[in-house]
Amino acid sequence: MQKLLKINNNFAKLPANYLFVEIANRVEKYLKSHPGAEIIKLGIGDVTRPLPKAVVEAMKKAADEMGDSATFRGYGPEAGYPFLREAIAQNDFRSRGVDIEADEIFVSDGAKSDTGSIGDILGNDNIVAVCDPVYPVYVDTNVMAGRAGEYAEEKGFDRIVYMPCRRENNFLPELPSCRADMIYLCFPNNPTGMGIDRANLKKWVDYALENHSLILYDAAYEAFITDPDMPHSIFEIEGAKKCAIEFRSFSKTAGFTGIRCAYSIIPKELVFDGVSLNRLWDRRQSTKMNGVSYPVQRAAEAVYSEEGKRGIRENIACYQKNAKIMLDGFAKAGFEVFGGVNSPYVWLKVPDGFTSWEFFDLLLEKTNVVGTPGSGFGSCGEGYFRLTSFNTEENTKKAVERIVTTFAK
């Protein structure tokens, strides 16, 4: 009897579509029947402001180098060019008093890729803990790897520890009641937009040290922090270098969503089962990728120039202003809104009588505004709706006006 090819059946446990693909499909379907509709997208976290001039010029110059035999470069170092790794270490960490070395930084094409791939170096029998609501990639990639177990409606996967983030606890997770090996944390949080102060983050570091757990800390939105009591890096907390990996991105910070560049910090002090995770990740990356392109890394380096920093501050200030426009507008209209202060995300309470997806469909139909249903991030997200500040100020004001007018009490 002929043997048949086997597939990874864990993929069959996933929802039919990734959350943001489902949103895109619904919008596309709507536009087919309403071709003249002016859709304002406040759903996916994609930026709209152009790259700072210094970043563009650096990328142009690097591209020109690739056209000259004297300066042409082929494959670069898989973990990133030394010039970028050193710039990151100096500007993002040492300048804040955090001792991170260049060889603890690994440049990649996105924090999404890194948070999804980090499980490659971790055992499949590890117990995973995630916040609920949660960025779907953390859960889905563990399902793909076979760590999640079986799915039950309204309960989730039976081998994942869900940490509810509800209004009653200020949308912050509580320490898991049972031991977890891998703990995903994201602050400022996606999707709720809430930040975490030093005292609360220290509780997680202490828990991880006591239980020999690993914190997978997504700090993709740290540039939006304005509260001085909120750390920009988990490594600002004593002991974190022995229990945490941090993921960062140039996408939301510097507008790199279209050219792709990010980095992960894996301290050399991070040793589990007698093995260095820094060494394992270096081995994984050198096997599975050939690094980020030279022009993009030169562009990322320019982020840290004085002109680059100034341009980025201006862009972030615009998105922060948009978030305030949403917070103020929705609050005045009687909506309950959260987040949006140290984050580009506003977490809106759905009006009574609607599910998150019903509210999505209603907004699309009545206002032509697209957001993200909270239930797409987990069961505790039901009843909420995420809106991003990454559109233009004009479109943000227009979207708020449309929603407020439609739901005015």
C-alpha angles and dihedrals in degrees: 000000000000114000116232127224112260122225131205097266091194088079089062089063092065125094113268092255136026108251097253092044088056090052092049091050092052092049092048091050091050093050092053090062094035104038095168097051117128102222119198111201116212093150115084116049096244119143125233106190117094123252116271113268093244090057093050093047091051091051091048092050091049091049089053089052089057089059095056121076091217094059102024117129130199124186113001129204108298092227093049138276114295091238091063098039090052093047090052093048093050101041104034100036119011090047086060094046095259115134106222120154124217092244090059089063122084119192117215143162096265148344088243089061093047098046088048096046101040089089089070090081095043129079121260093229092064117117111239124211123195136174118251113248094039143168100268096228092072092058100034096053091051089050088053091051093051098248098113102070120205127341124237123188112258090001103068126212115346097223095049120088109221117206109201116226106197136165090254091066095038089259091291120132122243122228110274115262090222128045117277125194100197118034120188115205127173122190129205076035130242115233105010097046092224123140132212128229126223096259093054094043090051089059089061094047091049090049092050093048092048094047098036088240129152121234115210101202119195109200097167092133100043092117089070094061114117100161108097091211092061114088118228091210133030086226088073084075115083113251096018093115088068095052113022145072117197127208123203135177140202089206102087095020098052105011097257097143090115099043100035125224133151140141143217127215116218110174118217088231088068103103125158127177087359093300129113111237088202089061093044093051091047088053092047094049095046089053101043104035141029097215136258117305119271096240091052092050091050088051090051091049089055089059086077096052116104091251091045093051091049093051092048092050089053093050094047090047089057092052090046089053090051090052090053090049089056095044094049095041096048094042092053089051091056100259120138107236134180138181119021096114104083092015143052090236128089117200109208127193109235114236115261115274097035133095117218093258092045088053089049092054092045093050091049092049100041103031107016088231120136123208134153123269111237092223088066087071096051143298093290088057091065110115093030137088131206121221124181130218094214098104125087121285090245093053092043092055091045092050093049091049092050093049095043092048092049095048100032110144 
